[in-house]
Structure formats: C-alpha cells, structure tokens
Amino acid sequence: MCSTRVVLKQFGSKPVAQCGGLWHIQITFSGCRRWWGSPSAKRISAGMPGTEESIKVAVRARPLNQREKKLECDICVSMSGKTVTMLSERNPKHFTYDYTYWSVQSGEGSQTEIFEDIGNSMLSNAIDGFNCTLFAYGQTGSGKSYTMMGGGQEEEDGGVIPRMIDGLFAEKERLEKESSQELQVRISYLEIYKEQVTDLFAALNSRNSKAVCICKEHPNVGVYVKGLKLMPCETQQDVMSNLEYGLKMRTIAATNMNQNSSRSHAVFTIVVNRLEGERPTGKKKDERKSLNAKINLIDLAGSERTSKAQTEHERLKEGCAINQSLSQLGLVIKMLTEQSKDGGLKAPMFRASKLTFLLKDSLAGNSKTCMMATISPASDNYDESISTLRFASSVKSIKTVAVQNKNKKDQLIENLQEEMRLLKATMAAGGMNVAEATEQLKERERLIKEQMQQDFQTELKAAKEMTRAREKALEESGLSHGHITEAFGITSGQPYMVNMAFDPTLAGCLIYLIQESKPTTMGSHKDNTIVLKGPSIPDYLCRIDMVQQNAPNASASRSRSASEVLSPVTLTRLSEETRVAVNRKELEPGQTWHLQNGDQIFLGRWHALKLVCPGEGAAPVRDDLVLERDEIAKSELDNSASWKSLQDYVTQVVRQMSNVMASQLMDEIKILATQL
C-alpha cells in the first residue's frame, strides 16, 4: 500500500494564509510516480488524457575538422544500427539510442535523413495539438548549430529549423485548401547569454543593446518569458526574414575550438494555432475549434575545456557561464532520472539557472521531447564525446506527458480573473503588501490581454511596423550585407573589410572591398588597390588574395584554423619595416596567413580592420568594431623584439628565485606593464 503525503505550496513569497486562497496542493505517494508541479500533472489529475513517453535521443558524429586532421587524430567512435561504441584498447564502451547518424563520411547521416526521422514526426504532432521540443547538446564545435540551422548555400545543407518552416507552410497550404481550416503561425526567438534572457526579435534600444527579459511561472500558464515578442507570420518569407534578423543579433564569438562558436543558448519557438470551422464575419466572436501547440527548437551553447578552447578575458567568462548552466542541466537530468527509476523525493532545482527554468516543461511537463547529441569522432576529443554519450543515456530514462492542447482560452481567462478578485480582496483586508499585490495584478492583466489576442490580420500589421523599426535600428547600429551589396554592386559572397576605431562614431564608416579577380595590395604608394596614409606605412605593406576553395595555398599558415572549410582569403606581409598582425599575432616578412571571418587585422600603428565573409557569420554591429584603448598598443608590445627579450630575461631570473619571491616579482611586473 502506498503512503500519502500532502504539501501546501506557497503562492509567491507570502505564507499560504496570506495569499487569499491562491495556493495549490501537491500530493505524493511513496512508491508511485511523482509530479513536481508540472502543468501536465495538473491536467492528468483533472482527468485530461495524456501520453506518457520517454524522451527520444539521437546521436550524430560529424566529420573530422581541419584542426583534428592536422593533429592526425584517429577515429575513436563507431556506429552499428542504434548502437554507438567508443573505441578503446582496454574497454570499449557501448551505448544504445533511438537514432544514430554517422555523418563522418560524405553522403551518410544527412540533414534530410535527420529531418525525416525527427522533424516530420514533430511537425505532425504539432499540427495535432501536441507541444514538441528538440534540443541539441554537445561540446563546442561538434555540429549543433549545423544540425539545427544548417550551413552553406545548397538546399541539402539546410538544418532542422529551415526544413521545419518549409514543412509547416506546405502543411498550411494543404489545410487551407479546405474552407473550414486555417493555420496561424507565430514565432519567438530568445537567447540566454551569461544568465540573461534577451529577445532576439526586439529592436536594439537607444544604447544599441538588447532588452533583458524576465522568466516567470504561473500554475495555469506554465513557464513563460515576460515581454517576449511573439511575431505573427503570414508567409514562409516572413518567418525567414525574422529568423535572419535574430541570427544577426545572436552572440557569436571565435574560440580556438570553433571559429563561429555560439556563446549563448538560443530558443526558437513556433506557435501553431489550427482553427476549424466557419470564419467569423464583422465583430462576431471567433468560436472556431482550435488546437494549439509550441515547437521549441533549442541550440545550446557548447561545453568547452578552457585549455583546448584557449579562451581568455570576456570569452573565458562566457565559457564559465555556459559550463555552469550546462552543469545545472546535468544535475536536473540526474534528479529526473532518479525520480523515474526509484521515485526519489528530491525535487529538481529548475530555477537554479535560466536554461533549466525555460526547459522545465520540455523535460518534465507537457511536451514530446527529443534530444540531439552531437559528438566529434576524433581521439583528441575522446573524453568530451564519452561525456556527451553518458549524458544522452541518462536523458533516455526521463518521461514526459504530452497533452493535446485543445482550446481552453475562455477557462484560463476566467481563472486569471478569479485570481485578480482574490488578490484585490486580500489586499483590501491588509493580508498582502500593496506593492507586491499591485505587481501581481498588473501581470495577470497582461496575461489576460495576451490571451484575448487581437485579430490575426491586425497582429500582422503591427508586426510589419516593428520590422521597419528593427531595420532602422540595424542601419543605425551596424552594417548589413544586403545593403552593402546593393550599394556597391558587388556579389553577395564577396569578402570585404571594415575599419575599427576607438570612437564609436567612426567605427564601421570605411569599407574596403577585396578584389576577386586580382590581388588587393595595401600601402602608401598611389598604385596600391587600397592606399593607407599614416606614419611608418611603407609603399607596399601587404597583399590580400582570393584563392580557390578546392586548391588552397599550400604555403599559407593554417595552424590556428578550427573550421572545416578554409576561408578563400589570404594575407601576405610584403614589408620588413612595419608590422602586420592578425588577432595580435605578428606575421613574419613574406609569411602568408589564411584569414577567417571576423579576424582583426592590424597594420602599422594606426590602422585596424575587421574581415567580413558574407555567409560565414553575422554582419558586424557597431559594438564589434570599437577598439579598446590599449588594444593596438598591446598587440604591438606583445610582438616587439624588446618585449620578447624582456620575457626571456625575466624567465631566467624567476627560475633562480623561490616560489614566493617569484610570485611577488611577477605581480610587480604585471602592475608595471599595466601602468605602461
């Protein structure tokens, strides 16, 4: 026989007695399945049918990248059917999953195959009114963003998100051929960057920064993000243009492991509303039957080891925040796994991080959920890959309960209105702080207004106004590839450089086009393609070449490239007089270097440029082009002969000192270097 435990849950921060009846009861049975306040648990207890099923898990192994090829790494992973094996001389490890994709060889484990297995079923379930979630997990550079978004210009390179959009609007066209059917599509896009949630669809504010959103939870609504823009979309092009804007706003930076490393968790949500019945005319109430569903497509930032990624300063802080949130996700998964196996009493700490809080319904609530684990097959990444596979195995045992979301809008509005009446009565009786009660009243008013949505066509008009405001903000804060192409008549894939400066008003004002048919030379002589003026600039300082992708320059340095495909742009230093540096690393006279999108190029003492390769990343916004005050000076100091001589001398001195004295000396040197 099961013993019963009843727990009164507090509403907000006040004791139950002071909440005017706004509380709910949680009942647990020892030895039986426990539900920790998830919306699906409430629906099941109310008699609504739900489908309990385990989270589906897929594993994908990507091809070796240039870094791994240079290290001459062995393949340490094999796949056979649904089994993944981590190869080891002593003790091979075997794991079994729902889907496996061997993308190491070209033509296998394709984007199309992944969408047919996972995407099509998600789309079908969403049309039928079931929430769906797909989240990609793995180390940095393992192929998460490629799986979710795709890469390259070819149609077969498209990831799950663009294919999902294609399939959704094909289904919309099919359904609406019947006069009694309508499919309404709304989308949202947010990122979690260093534990701050920002709306990627919102226009930049007056300080050219993103607006921070707040995560909240309501017993009837579930977890939601206050102020998140929900953009109505009439056509597939509407969705893609909004998505393109969001991708430009997403925080991306380069690390040693991955040139286009995502530094934030991104959640792209498609809200589908399927209506059946005669459309209302005039101001009549819309009483059509409806099925609602959310499709959450989540690209998690990659876990990374600092020693491999070689991050420092801001990138290091970002990596710490990423690893911390992923560690919390692992802890929540562990607790949910224990619950599913032996009914552990400990409630998962979803609120410990923004990521786990937003994933609460997907991991333990109303959703059909799938996880895509991406791994590197290289022996150099053995530890990271086996860690990912173990995490994926633990996720398999978690069960969610998906409930068909039939139209309950009127009932939800009534519940919110009843809560408002109770709050007002409690506040009038002096049982609640006035400021807190007022804030809760405002939030319920906002939720009611959100539920009582305007006419879809009215929403579309408002969305177009917002799009125009965003375009204006982009023009004022950065550079658009499309605008540059249109203004200068260049091809959409042609690389170019923009100037960097200390003054934000001057950054990004100069554009230097890189010629495709002949070398682009730079220096003070008038015959150069790009003429540079300033102290110590020689007649011919450097040369930029466009090389064929299938026949890269064999003499070009490629040691620090982590991308699978090398950029077609190379930089060669021509002069011995004046320095040429890439990302603070000085080139030797005559040395050729393969450039990558986003590289910073320092020429002499006064010129700093950033390379932009359209199609390989987001266009630069003005904040990306503003130099720190000591950036050029530090770059020059780091690469000077005198600094290297001083470093050698200090190293010899330190070796002859005790640890304490050596530490004191190094601290003094750091202080002195900062002052200089």
KADASUL-V519736 format. One record per pair of residues at least 6 apart in sequence whose C-alpha atoms are under 6 Angstrom apart, sorted by the first residue. I is the first residue (numbers start at 1). GAP is how many residues later the second one is. Records with the same first field share a line. If there is no record, write none. Layout:
# KADASUL-V519736
I: GAP / GAP
This chain:
# KADASUL-V519736
2: 27 / 28
3: 26 / 27
4: 24 / 25
5: 22 / 23
6: 20 / 21
7: 18 / 19
8: 17
9: 15
10: 6 / 13
11: 12
18: 413
20: 402 / 406
28: 6
35: 6
38: 327
40: 325 / 326
50: 351 / 352 / 353
51: 350 / 351
52: 348 / 349
53: 346 / 347
54: 344 / 345
55: 314 / 315 / 341 / 343 / 344
56: 314
57: 40 / 41 / 313 / 314
58: 40 / 41 / 42 / 314
59: 41 / 313 / 314 / 315
60: 40 / 41 / 314
61: 41 / 42 / 313 / 314 / 315
62: 41 / 42 / 314
63: 41
65: 499
66: 496 / 498
67: 495
73: 305 / 306
74: 304 / 305
75: 302 / 303 / 304
76: 10 / 11 / 301 / 302 / 303
77: 8 / 9 / 10 / 300
78: 6 / 7
82: 14 / 15 / 17 / 18
83: 12 / 13
84: 10 / 11
85: 8 / 9
86: 6 / 7
101: 8
102: 6 / 7
103: 6
115: 45
122: 10
126: 167
129: 162 / 163 / 164 / 275 / 276
130: 163 / 274
131: 162 / 163 / 164 / 236
132: 163 / 235 / 236 / 237
133: 162 / 163 / 164 / 236
134: 163 / 235 / 236 / 237
135: 163 / 236
136: 8 / 163 / 164 / 235 / 236 / 237
137: 163 / 236
138: 164 / 235 / 236
139: 163 / 164 / 165
140: 162 / 163 / 164
141: 117
142: 232 / 233 / 234
147: 12
148: 11 / 12 / 13
149: 10 / 12
150: 7 / 8 / 9
151: 6
172: 11
175: 6
176: 6
180: 96 / 97 / 98
181: 94 / 95
182: 92 / 93
183: 90 / 91
184: 88 / 89
185: 47 / 48 / 86 / 87
186: 44 / 45 / 46 / 47 / 84 / 85
187: 43 / 44 / 82 / 83 / 84
188: 42 / 80 / 81
189: 11 / 78 / 79
190: 8 / 9 / 10 / 76 / 77
191: 6 / 7 / 74 / 75
192: 72 / 73
193: 71
194: 127
197: 15 / 16
198: 13 / 14 / 15
199: 29
200: 46 / 49
201: 45
203: 267
204: 6
214: 11 / 12
215: 9 / 10
216: 7 / 8
217: 6
232: 228
233: 6
248: 370
251: 12
252: 9 / 10 / 11
253: 7 / 8
254: 6 / 7
255: 54
256: 53 / 54
257: 52 / 305
258: 304
259: 303 / 304
262: 39
263: 38
264: 37
265: 34 / 35 / 36
266: 32 / 33
267: 30 / 31
268: 28 / 29
269: 26 / 27
270: 24 / 25
271: 22 / 23
272: 20 / 21
273: 18 / 19
274: 16 / 17
275: 14 / 15
276: 12 / 13
277: 11
280: 6
290: 117
291: 114 / 115
292: 113
303: 20
329: 27
332: 16
335: 13
337: 61
338: 6
350: 6 / 7
351: 6
364: 36
365: 35 / 36
366: 35 / 36
367: 35
368: 34
375: 10
413: 35
477: 144 / 145
478: 143 / 144
485: 7
493: 121
495: 19 / 117 / 118
496: 16 / 17 / 18 / 116
497: 14 / 15 / 113 / 114 / 115
498: 10 / 12 / 13 / 111 / 112
499: 9 / 11 / 110
500: 7 / 108 / 109 / 125 / 126
501: 6 / 125 / 126
502: 124 / 125
504: 122
507: 118 / 119
516: 30
519: 25 / 26
520: 9 / 23 / 24
521: 7 / 8 / 22
522: 6 / 8 / 9 / 19 / 20
523: 8 / 9 / 15 / 16 / 17 / 18
524: 7 / 8 / 9 / 13 / 14 / 15
525: 14
541: 33 / 34
542: 30 / 31 / 32
543: 28 / 29
544: 26 / 27
545: 24 / 25
546: 22 / 23
547: 21
549: 19
556: 36 / 37 / 38
557: 36
567: 29
569: 26
570: 23 / 24 / 25
571: 21 / 22
572: 19 / 20
573: 16 / 17 / 18
574: 15 / 16
576: 13
578: 26
579: 25
580: 6 / 7 / 22 / 23
581: 6 / 20 / 21
582: 18 / 19
583: 17
584: 51
597: 14 / 15 / 16
598: 12 / 13 / 14
599: 11 / 12
600: 9 / 10
601: 7 / 8
602: 6
654: 8
